[in-house]
């Protein structure tokens, strides 16, 4: 077996892994990154964040042509969907991004080792696939991400009962699609295929969508999606699912009663689990929690000296940008630089239309913690830019500590929420007060003005409401 020595071997090239590798190289380390897939970028770039957003954008254009442009005085002729071309565009976007990571690895002299990595010892990674290799290293960083959770009542077959990965490559628009799971992935992929003409039913076991997000705004989002044609069954589960020829028969249990639904495609999006199979964690003694997540300290070190972990393999929200920040912090700690991740200021975004973005605590969390708060909100219907664009659904909500005025959480439902939330995250990172946001000059007309107005509303003094 060929043998090479490194300062750091990263297992996994998703956003957490490849960003960690780059930062380590910047800090003077000799780095290798082990990736089992044929391209770099992990789930996010290949079958997650990037391709799904590409399809969301394309499907929004199609929906605008068929439903929204007449209100702007634009009358299009016969509109046709070329699904193959839409999917090809998505693939081009993905290919460009993954090749970009390859270029970054070359720039920073990071060795891309193709194959599956197994930790044989704290200083040794064995790579299988192609020519077997052994990588000697001072440190190992686990960044292997996560995989879809499978329901025992709806086993994946990759064609009719699918994960979000297959939902990105359907060869035709299904006449009917059932989505199991009312979280971000389910709502986003359901939105794509609904806009393209599929009848979409979302089944969610809880009495609400998007657990963890602001309840009031979640209800507003549900109404907006219902207006777009999506249907919802809450407090419901899939008791059974069976493929029958070209359809799936789904037995839905709802409030103790069972009903039958039929669809062309059943998308199961009930969450993800840490992907740690085959890493050899048992053999080297890396500690896991009861849910199979790797246990680390504040420096992202496991209980085994020299082995570290980040991202979806840990407890906490499974978000690409959270993994990136953990990757940077982990390698900085390795280099003797205090790393930093402010988990109270990690934004979360759902790319539906309207978009839904949040950072910090919501009202329910504040109540559970016994916090006394003041809340200001402002509707996009009163925002000039939103009104001019015809994007008036939604609002901004700012939650501040009643005594100190420090912002505890900001929630945005509306067009461009994914952009507006950046200012909110920055404000929370620097412990801003609602008054700080309200006093900052915001350009006019912009969607961000709604955040300023919501911050002023905390003190009961919005200027345009």
Residue, then its C-alpha position, 0 to 999 in steps of 0.5 A: x500500500x502507498x503511504x503518505x503523511x499529512x498534518x490533516x486528513x479530512x473525510x468528506x468534501x461537503x461544505x464543512x469538509x472542503x472549507x475546513x481543508x481550505x482553511x487548514x491549507x491557509x494555515x500552513x497545513x499539508x491537507x488531504x481530503x478523502x471523498x467517496x463520490x466521483x465529484x467534490x462538494x458532498x450532498x449540498x453541491x451535488x444533490x442538495x442545496x445547489x441543484x434544488x435551488x437551481x430547480x426552484x429558480x427555474x420552476x419560479x420562472x415557469x410559474x411566473x409565466x403561467x400565473x403572475x406576469x399578466x398582472x404586470x401587463x405581460x401576456x405570453x403566448x403558449x408556454x411549454x415546459x422543456x423539463x429535460x432542458x431545465x434539468x440539464x441547466x441544473x446539472x450545469x450549475x452543479x458541474x460548475x460548482x463542483x469543478x470550482x471546488x476542484x480548482x480551489x483544491x489545486x490552488x491550495x495544494x490540497x490532495x483529493x483522495x478518491x475513495x471511502x475513508x476508514x479510520x484505522x487509528x487516530x493517525x491513520x486513514x485507510x482508503x478503499x476504492x481504486x488503488x488502496x491507500x493508507x494516509x498517515x496524519x497528525x489529525x483526522x477531521x470527520x465531515x461525512x454529512x448525513x443521509x435521508x431517513x427511511x420510513x419502515x412503512x415506505x421503503x425507498x425503491x429509487x423510482x416510485x418511493x424516493x428521497x430528495x436525491x431522486x426528486x431532483x431528476x424525475x424524468x417527467x412531471x408526476x400527475x400526483x406527488x405525495x410528500x411525507x414531511x413538512x420540513x424545508x426539504x419536503x416543502x421546497x421539492x413539493x413547491x418545485x413539482x407543484x409549480x411545474x404542474x403536479x398535484x402535491x399533497x404534503x403529509x406531516x405528523x405534527x400539527x404544523x409545518x416547519x417545527x422550530x420556525x415561528x408558528x405565526x409565520x408558518x401558518x401564513x406560509x401554509x396559506x400562501x402555499x395552499x393558494x399556489x395549489x399545495x394541499x396539506x394533511x397535518x397530524x398524519x402519518x403513512x401507515x403503509x405504502x405499496x408500489x402497484x404498477x406505475x403508482x403508489x398506494x398510500x394508507x394515511x393515518x390521521x387522527x385515528x382514522x385511515x384513508x387511501x391516497x394514490x400518487x405517481x411518486x412518494x417523496x419521503x423527506x422526514x429528516x436526515x441522520x448522521x452518515x458514519x457507516x464504515x468509518x471505523x468509529x467503533x474500532x477506534x472508540x469514538x463516542x456517539x450519543x444515543x442518536x448516533x451523533x458524534x460527541x465533541x467538545x468546544x474545540x470539535x475534538x472527540x474523546x479520541x485524541x487527534x480525531x475531530x468532527x463537524x457538521x451533520x455528524x454532530x448534534x444541532x441543526x443540519x445546515x451547510x453554513x453551520x458545517x462551514x463555520x464549524x470546519x473553520x473553527x475546528x482547524x483554527x483550534x488545531x492551529x492554536x487560534x481560538x475558533x468561533x461559532x455563534x450558534x445563536x446567530x446561525x440563520x435558517x432558510x426555507x426557499x419556498x415562495x415566499x421564502x422563510x428565514x429566521x435567526x435566533x429564538x422564536x416566540x415559543x422558545x422565548x416563552x419556554x425559557x421564561x424570557x420577557x420580550x417585546x415584539x415588533x412586526x411589519x408587513x411587506x404589504x406596507x413596503x414600497x419595494x414589495x408592493x412594486x414587485x407584487x410580492x406583498x405576502x409575509x412580514x418581518x418579526x423582531x423579538x427583543x428582550x423587554x429589559x435590555x432591548x437586545x435582539x433575541x430573534x428575527x423572522x422573515x417571511x417574504x420575497x428575498x427573505x434569504x437576503x434580508x436575514x443576512x443583516x439580521x444575523x449580523x445584528x445578532x452576531x454583534x448583540x445589537x438592540x432593536x433600536x440599533x437596527x431601527x436607527x441604521x439608515x436603510x436604502x429606499x426602496x428595499x425589502x430590508x426597510x421592512x426589518x428596520x420598521x419591525x425593529x422600530x415597531x418593538x418600541x411601538x413607533x413604525x414609520x410606515x404603518 
